[in-house]
């Protein structure tokens, strides 16, 4: 279950940078949602729903996530290999 440290559901601070001809926002400036980071990032309005972190924190976040998935995959393959070996020994 995600907790506050997972940064789910905590939208970053937002400031409108550019308005269009009809007064609608075009570009926004967000503050990174990581607790120890105060970097700013400029995003378009249509991308706001999926951007919560600055570029540096985003790459760190994805790298950590990929590492966890790779670890899980290695553990799963190792367990499958051990189960197959047990079946051969028993049968």
ChimeraX attribute file (.defattr): number of C-alpha atoms within 10 A of each C-alpha:
attribute: neighborCount
match mode: 1-to-1
recipient: residues
	/A:1	3
	/A:2	8
	/A:3	8
	/A:4	8
	/A:5	9
	/A:6	10
	/A:7	15
	/A:8	11
	/A:9	10
	/A:10	12
	/A:11	17
	/A:12	18
	/A:13	13
	/A:14	15
	/A:15	13
	/A:16	16
	/A:17	14
	/A:18	13
	/A:19	12
	/A:20	9
	/A:21	7
	/A:22	6
	/A:23	8
	/A:24	11
	/A:25	15
	/A:26	15
	/A:27	19
	/A:28	20
	/A:29	19
	/A:30	24
	/A:31	19
	/A:32	24
	/A:33	21
	/A:34	19
	/A:35	8
	/A:36	7
	/A:37	13
	/A:38	13
	/A:39	15
	/A:40	17
	/A:41	16
	/A:42	17
	/A:43	16
	/A:44	16
	/A:45	14
	/A:46	11
	/A:47	11
	/A:48	17
	/A:49	9
	/A:50	8
	/A:51	19
	/A:52	23
	/A:53	23
	/A:54	19
	/A:55	14
	/A:56	11
	/A:57	16
	/A:58	15
	/A:59	12
	/A:60	11
	/A:61	14
	/A:62	11
	/A:63	12
	/A:64	12
	/A:65	12
	/A:66	12
	/A:67	12
	/A:68	12
	/A:69	12
	/A:70	12
	/A:71	11
	/A:72	12
	/A:73	12
	/A:74	12
	/A:75	12
	/A:76	12
	/A:77	11
	/A:78	12
	/A:79	12
	/A:80	12
	/A:81	12
	/A:82	12
	/A:83	12
	/A:84	11
	/A:85	12
	/A:86	11
	/A:87	10
	/A:88	9
	/A:89	8
	/A:90	6
	/A:91	6
